[in-house]
Amino acid sequence: MPKPLEGVRVLDLSHVIAGPLTSFYLAQLGAEVIKVEPPLAGEVLRSMKDGADTDTPTGFAAINAGKQSLALDIRMRQGAELLRALAASADVFIENFRPGVVARHGLDYAAIKAVRPDIVYCSISGFGQQGDWSQRGAYDHVVQALTGMMMMSGEGDDAPPLKVGFPVIDVAVGMLAALSIVASLHRRSREGAGQYIDASMVQASLMLMYPNSCAYLSDGTPTRRVGNRGYTGSPAADTYRCADGWLAVAANTPAQFRQMAAILGIESLCSDARALDLAAFNAPNGFVVPNDRDYVVQCLRAAFAARSAAQLEAALGLAGVPAARVRKLEEFLQEVDATGCVHLPDYRFRQDGREVRTRGIGFACAQDGGPTPAGAPTVGQHSRAVLAGAGLDAGAIDQLERAGVIRAPAAAAEPLVP
């Protein structure tokens, strides 16, 4: 079954997570992605080997599967010239260097547009391409600190800042960049015009906190540290300690609250004017509004503490009250494998005699053609094939390799086979 981006060619100069995740989406949706990386050791994420003797460790392979590797030194004049020549046949160009770096090598938007006027060119950076902070270095946890995300996590004003436990902004900017590229390709197919995209970690961070940032910008509403409480503010939208673990529950509406109270044996709260705003509670629509939040929370804590999180999860779920026992990631994935409780895609990539397994790309389309089975390339695995396809003969490729412009292992002359 054909994939939606078949026929789209991508030159990807990016490294680490945000940019490679962008092009990973494009590759899994059918685009031909040529990963351009330094000849000596490839991009930096290849070095995170965890002791394995490979240049395609799992962390790297997971977000570079299905791509081709062109090991080329853009700092050398011949390397930059080669890349500009290749850009003439590309549809998309991605880079995530600090603003101004690619321009020094003649690979900025203006230079690439000169050889491919309808190019979709995406620059990914920490702080955007303009402004006083554009030249600052950026890592995920640094941007979490800067944009207020760390001070939205955790409990209480006096508690230390707490970052999200994974590179959430890197992942988000990769998703947003992929979305913007696909939208720009659609526009190009309609109007014939290319596009320049400025995607930044700061923008992605604010998008992740979109309701909160809009509330402040529009109404001056300050952010609050709500810990593990839910967004609605209902006292029963929280995470409670049980006899055998923790349970997150979201009894946001009066109907859900009544069901939860019945299961916990605290039905009297539903008619307790000290606990709840009974007018709001008995209204046709709305959320649960506490009169004395501390009192309600105290009652709930006592009730949850005497019960099993696993049993409550099942009982509340049957009653239509969203609830989940707090799990580690590995617990959840093992449970999905063992029980099929959630239907998830199962993507598997061939990689150096082993298998890299993922649970898809975040969505599944009935007619997307399924996963691309090829794993991540070794450094320069497709250099010869890519350059031969651009018209260079074997002698010219060998000369470029001797000059250090490229890395082109002879054994990797075959093109990538999906």
Secondary structure as GFF3:
##gff-version 3
##sequence-region A 1 418
A	DSSP	beta_strand	9	12	.	.	.	ID=ss1
A	DSSP	alpha_helix	18	28	.	.	.	ID=ss2
A	DSSP	beta_strand	32	37	.	.	.	ID=ss3
A	DSSP	three_ten_helix	44	47	.	.	.	ID=ss4
A	DSSP	alpha_helix	58	64	.	.	.	ID=ss5
A	DSSP	beta_strand	68	72	.	.	.	ID=ss6
A	DSSP	alpha_helix	77	87	.	.	.	ID=ss7
A	DSSP	beta_strand	92	95	.	.	.	ID=ss8
A	DSSP	alpha_helix	101	104	.	.	.	ID=ss9
A	DSSP	alpha_helix	109	115	.	.	.	ID=ss10
A	DSSP	beta_strand	120	125	.	.	.	ID=ss11
A	DSSP	alpha_helix	140	146	.	.	.	ID=ss12
A	DSSP	alpha_helix	168	191	.	.	.	ID=ss13
A	DSSP	beta_strand	195	200	.	.	.	ID=ss14
A	DSSP	alpha_helix	201	208	.	.	.	ID=ss15
A	DSSP	alpha_helix	210	219	.	.	.	ID=ss16
A	DSSP	beta_strand	237	242	.	.	.	ID=ss17
A	DSSP	beta_strand	245	250	.	.	.	ID=ss18
A	DSSP	alpha_helix	254	264	.	.	.	ID=ss19
A	DSSP	three_ten_helix	267	271	.	.	.	ID=ss20
A	DSSP	alpha_helix	278	281	.	.	.	ID=ss21
A	DSSP	alpha_helix	293	305	.	.	.	ID=ss22
A	DSSP	alpha_helix	309	318	.	.	.	ID=ss23
A	DSSP	beta_strand	323	325	.	.	.	ID=ss24
A	DSSP	alpha_helix	329	339	.	.	.	ID=ss25
A	DSSP	beta_strand	347	351	.	.	.	ID=ss26
A	DSSP	beta_strand	354	358	.	.	.	ID=ss27
A	DSSP	alpha_helix	383	389	.	.	.	ID=ss28
A	DSSP	alpha_helix	394	402	.	.	.	ID=ss29
A	DSSP	beta_strand	406	407	.	.	.	ID=ss30
A	DSSP	three_ten_helix	410	412	.	.	.	ID=ss31
###
